[in-house]
Amino acid sequence: MLPTIREGDLVIYRPVREEKHPSLHGCIVVAKDPLNSKNLIIKRVVKEDHSGIELIGDNKENSIDSRHFGYVHHTCICGIVEQIISK
């Protein structure tokens, strides 16, 4: 998520419950990695519709995101980033 989030930054997020999902368009979210369910990823929501949520990294040239793994289901979203504390 360079340049928004750098290695070593502390990210504080607010968990979301899947049954009470707010509109996430434009938000930075923490989500379950669709390529490795043991990991979490941080990406920006660029589109939401009935197909799911499109997540794109801010560093588009080096980001593995929805352009690689497609839309993610709403249940993959763990939370909305509230604060980024730079190292």
N, C-alpha and C positions, 0 to 999 in steps of 0.2 A: 504494500500500500504506500510505497514511496511516492511522492514526498510527504504525504499526510502523516504516515506512521513509519518510524524508523526502528531498526533493530535495537532492542533495549528499552524502548518506550513502554510505559505502563498504560494499559488500556482498561478503563472502567466501563462496564456495560450493565444495562438494566435488563434482566431476564424478561422474556415475553412468554405468555402462555398461548399455545396454539389456538385455543378456542376464543381468545380475545385478541386477535391480531389487528394492530393499528395499520394504517397506511404507512408503508415503509419507503416509498419512492424518495430517492435522494439521500436516505439514511445510510450510515456505515453500520454494518451488522456483523455479529459473530454467528457463524453457521457451522454445521457439521460438514466436514469435507466429503463431497460425494465420491471422491476417488479413494479415500481412506477414512472410514468411519471412526477411527481412533483419534483423528486429528480435528482441530477446529481451524477455520479460516476466517479472515476479516476482509470483507469486500463491500463495495457500495452497491446499493439497489438502484438499477437504472430502469427497470420495468417490472410491473406486476400485472398478471392477468390470470384467467382460469387455467392456463398451462403451468403456472408456477411463478417463480421469481427469477429474474435475470440479474446475476451478480457480476460486476466488472471491477477489476483492480484499478487503482489510480495510476499505476505504472503499466499502462496498456501494452507496451512493447515486451515486458518481461513477466506479465501476470498470467497465471493459470486460473481461468475463471470460466464463466458460462460459455465463452467462445470455444472452450475445450470440452466441458462436461455438460453443457446444456442448462436448461432451467432447473432450479431446485424446488422441491415441494415446500410449502409453508412450514411444515413440521420440522424442517432442517434448520430453521432459524432459531438460535438460542437466545439472542438478545440484541439490543440496540446500543451502540457505543454512545456513552454519555460524556466521557472525558478522556483525553489523551494527555498524559503527563510525560513530557520529553525528558530524556535521560540527560 
